Amino acid sequence: MPPVRKAHYTVGVVGLGRMGANIARHLKDVGFPVTSVFDINTKAATSLGREVGAKAAKKLSDVSAAADYIITVVTDDKAMKNIFSARGDGLLAGKVKGKVFINCATISPATHIEVEKRAAKVGARALEGCMASSITQARKGTLYLMCGGKKPVFDKCRPLLDAMSVDLRYVGSTGKAAQVKALVNMVMNINTAGLAEGLGMGKALGLDLKLLMEIFSQTGANSRVLETDGEDMVARDHECYFSAAHAAKDSGIALKIAREKKLDLPLARASKAQFDRMIAIGQGELDKSGVAELTFPGRSGSKAKKKVAKKKAAKNR
């Protein structure tokens, strides 16, 4: 296979939160030209643009004009539909024929399908690039990526996708990757809420939680969540990698799909209710491990919030 000519893959990134910004940093580090970045937070865009040698675009259409491959990482369906407009300053305004949009946000399958149709109308192409990883993996280029869309578009994007991921899966037509991602996060959220209940009950019983987690790891109670969140739940270290608010949103996407298929998912409903409760009491921006604040005896969550705020302040000094 001939070497990839990275200079041919000019990249724009829209949505410069923790994931989008670190994807841009990694692609720049491995030699892909990041030519334009955009975020509604103009200070963040200007700062990252300086860091990666890209222009901080003033409008979305400038990103499409400056790059052939545009990666989007936005918050929800509404934001996605807003940016993919062919009018005014939208991503699809101007000359976008042949441009490729790789959409990495966790949104509904129906929105991915709509975006693909909108792009096709103006001669552009779209691909789902659903991520089942977190900030560290985005920075290192070791994401687990699930892609959906037309196979030739996936093949065309392959060098970029390979650079972003350690494990790349082509799931099928547009919407399929979003369906799989919704199920991944739904099950993860159920496991997270369940682990918080198990450890909280262990605490109430006066058990050695380190020993309990070791036993969990060797039995049917084991899960990936135990590895990533168990110690944080015990230590009340809820610095955000995947927020409770995102957990609630993603479980909501899965439950909407279930309703369309006339399925009843009581565990998914119950875990979503826990993350909704975190949002209601002002803890939505804690990491999902913060669900333990609802289940451990004697916890209110206020100390956890203060601890996270203190860590952020120390980093910004």
Helices and strands as residue ranges (DSSP letters): G 6-8, E 11-14, H 18-29, E 34-38, H 42-52, E 55-56, H 60-66, E 69-72, H 77-83, E 100-103, H 109-121, E 125-131, H 135-140, E 143-148, H 151-164, E 165-172, H 176-204, H 209-217, H 224-235, H 244-260, H 266-280, G 288-294, H 302-316
